[in-house]
């Protein structure tokens, strides 16, 4: 090649290289600042020293910012200058207001604009996340004196601990081990030193077990076959695990409970579809009439309540915001009963329809489903409903966002105040995820209505809402293909509703995230999951996930105990005033070192309360079945003790010992007039002011002893 051409080529190359326009960017996409720091500093960089002085404006994006100029911060657009011989880095300082108001965290979005002798790069937006420094956790007194007692690990092959039930008469716990479809029977005679008694294998009735309950010495459990759409089984046994009878439930029996009077057993049959959605059984509730005794049960004693009467009301239900959305599903197929609570008078029941964001109401006197209450949506634009939505940052950002939460509760409980029933829900959230249909979607895959969301690109940032899961089937209000609302899963709270109307009277707002974040111990693993200690790794997916709830009357007041599936532990609230509950404390037992192997009690799935008069400690107990750790944890209530009144009542109640009996006599705790019946109800013995029962003529089995007051006790003869 001609030497002159070579020189010309390199000359032009050098000219183009050295005259390339330098690029200006923010150094970081975001920073955080506690409002007490007073200022925030953004750094702007230029890629090369410019040939001529370069400038750029740093301005606030008002539509994207939630902080208010002049109130939350002070800043006016600033022009930065980069000289050819000057620094390639410039700083912008924003004055941050340190107020005394307790409020959600907020943000300021900045942009680079109007460049001269330069160009603006891709990193042209930076966000300052301002963290409120007021304490949001109220002072709490732990009125009940809740104290961790012990944790017992189930050590069988494929251990599990899903649901727990307690029998005071035999001082035993019955634990549903979903890991291998069995019931673990545990010795609870010393509640702080639990021991194993036996394992009752239920695998002959199904590949997995789901629930267990007990009433008056009769244990009921549910087993589910592996094949979708095939009905499950209800297994009845005595407290030794001897199976007394089995009957058929509906498809996928998920929860089981006795009515308070023991006259009926209710089963929530969830009826989930197959992965290909070709099989979609109806969701139903089985009601079992126990009046003739469990050993005499036949399928004729089972009434199946379905939702067929609502099939022609699909449009009305959808208009009320009940979620009916499964592919080609009728109302009956789409509704999925999850959990049941029964009123104290055994006349009414409420059933969570979790995926449908609704509650079914049952009249147990007529055995009818009489109503379906929609649960509505939680407005996270409201300051009280702040939440942390991303696992991207290493700090919590509890903020308001233009999204709505679907309550979608798992467990439900109820109580009565001044003659009014209230039901209480643990608002977990649960999306349908099947091979043929998955309802979750990320924001980047959605088209938002630009008149409602003019800032979709900003919301899509992974630090904001870009990591959060939304529903693809909800929110397009006018069916034009663009979403006017963003519906997220769960409400990260518990709620209280009027049982007659379905009206919400209370929601715990952002308490659960606030209280765990500001906890001196568990704040280090805020919004972690249940099998690792990683800060915030569930913030983009339902947060703490309230899973289970009970309501109990203790010391003359009503208390709600709410288990958190992800971070673990439980919240206690005094709910005696349903519209103004009082936070009593957060309690947990798990390790907290980020990055270290997690130990302790993980993923509470079932909670029960054991009265002081029903256990050897003579204190109230909270007993929890923890699914992931396969443990039973026990907490004592130091301020819930066996009172003199309780002692007198206990002495006035007749008792039998030993029971179970393996001798020739069983004794009363005081002289008792009694009648003895077999399980079929036939009277075998009767005696006045007896000190014992002669067992020599009795075969091994279950018997009922009734005193002159009509009180009954079950007697087990070995």
C-alpha positions, 0 to 999 in steps of 0.5 A: 500500500502507498505510504501516503495512503497509510499515513492518511488512514492513521491520521483520519483514525486518530482524528475520529478517535480523539474527537469522539463525544464523551459520555456522561452517566450516573455512577450508581443507579441508586443510593440510600440515605437515612433522613437523619443524615441530612444530605444525599450525594449523587456522583456523575462521571464523564467517560473522557476528558472533553476537547471543549468544556462539556455540561449536563443538567441534573434534574428531578423527575417529578412524576417518578418521585414520591418525595415532595420538594420543599418538604422531604428535600430541597434541590433545584436543577444543577448544571455540572461542568466538565473542563478538558483539564478538570476532574471527570467526576462531579458530585450533586448534593441534595438536602434531605429533611429530617422530620419527626413524622412517622411515614413510609420511605420515599424516593427522588428520581433524577435524570441527566439532560441537556448535554453540551459537547457530550452525550448522555449514556444509558445510566441516565437515571439515578434514584435516592431512596430516603429511609424514614428514621422514626420507630414504627414498632409500638411499645408492647408489654407481652401481657401473656408472658410468652416465653420459648420453652422447647423444640422437639425434632421429629426424626423418622424417615422423611420427617414432616410437621404440618398440623398438630392436635392435642388430647388432654385426656391422654396427654398426647400430641398428634402430628400430621407428617406430610413427608410420609403420610403418617401420624406421629403420636407424641408423649406430651405428659411433660410438655417441655420434654416431649417424647415419641410414642408411635408412628401411624402409617397412612400410606395405604390411603394415599401418597400424602397426608394433609390434616389431623384433628381430635375430639373426645378421644377420636382422632381424624386425619386426611389422606390424599391419593397421588392421582388428581381428581380421585377422592381422598380418605378420612381416617378415624382412629383412637388415641393409640392409633388404632384405626376405627373406620374410614370414609371417602371425602372429596378431591384433595381434602386439605383441612379437617375440623370437628364442630365445637359440639362434636356432632359433625366433622368438616373437611375442606376439599380443595379440588386442585386441577392436574398440571395439564388442566385436563382434570379439574375436580370441583371444590367441595366441603364434606360434612360428616354426621357423627351422631351414631359414633365413628365406628358405625359411620358409612358413606351415607353419613357424609353430605357433600356441599358443592357450589353448583348453585353458583355456577350460573352466577359467575358474572355476578361473582366476578363483578363482586371481585371473586376470582373465577379464572381457571381455563374453561372452569365452572364456578364449582371447579374454580372455587378451592376450599382451603381452611374452615372455622366453625362458630362456637355454637356449631351453627355456622362455618366460614371457609377460605377460598384462597385462590379465589380471594373469597370466603364461603359461608355455610349454614350447618343447621340446613347444610347449605352454602349460603353466601360467598363474600369477596375479600376485596383488595388492599390499597398499597398506595395508602401510607399505612400499607407500605411494603418492601417490594424488591430483593435487589437492594441491601436495605429495606425500603418500606414504601407506598406503591400504586399496586393492590394486594389480594388478601387470599388467606390460608387459615381462618379462625373466628370469635364472638364479641357482644353477640357478633361473630368475627372471622380472622384471616392470615393473608398469605396469597397463593398463585396458580402455577401449572404446566398449562396455566401460570397466572404470575407475571412480571411487570416487564411482560405487562402492558400498562394503561399509559393514562394510569401508569405514565411511568411504566419504565421507571416502575419496571426497574428491579429496585422498584416493582420489577421483581414483584409478581403480579396477576396476569388475569386481574387488573385489565378493568376494561378488557382492552389489553392494557392493565389499569391496576396491578394486583399482587399476591397476599396482603402481608397481614391479618384481617378481621371481618364481620361474620354476618356481612363479610365487611372488613373491620380491621387489617394489620396494615404493614405491621408484620414487615415493620415489626420484623424489620425493627426487631433487635434480633430478627431484623437481620433476616428481614423478609428471609425465607424458611430454609436460609438466612438471606436478608430480603430474599422474599420481599419480591414475593409475599414477604413474611407470608402469614400462614396460620392463625388461631383466636383464643380467649385467655385471661378474659380477653381474646388473642389472635396468634398468627404464624409467619411461614417465611421468616418464621415465628408468630405475632400475638395481638389482643383482639378483644376490640375487633376494630382496634387490636393491640400488638402484644409481641413477636416471638420466634426461635430460629438462627439469624446469622445471614449466610450461615446455615439456618437452624431452629423452628422453620415455617409454622404451619399449624398452631394450637393453644393448650389451656393451663388445666389441660397440661402438666405445666399448669400454664397456657401453652402455644404449640406449633407444627413447623413444616420445614424444620419438622419440629414441634415448638412449645411456648409457655405463657407465664401469665396464663396460669391455673387459677384457684377457680380452675383448680376447683372446676377441675376437682368438680369434674370427674376423671378416670385413672389409669386411662388407657387401662390395662388392669382389672379396675379403673378409678374415679378421682372422687365417688361418682354415679356413672353409666358405662356404654360401648361404642355402639351406645349400649349400656353395659354397667350402671352404679351409684357413688362408685370409686371404680369401674370393674373391667374384668368383663370388658374386652379391649376397646373403646367405651364411654363413661357418663356421670349423673351430670351428663359429662362424658369421658372416653375409656380405653381398655387394652 
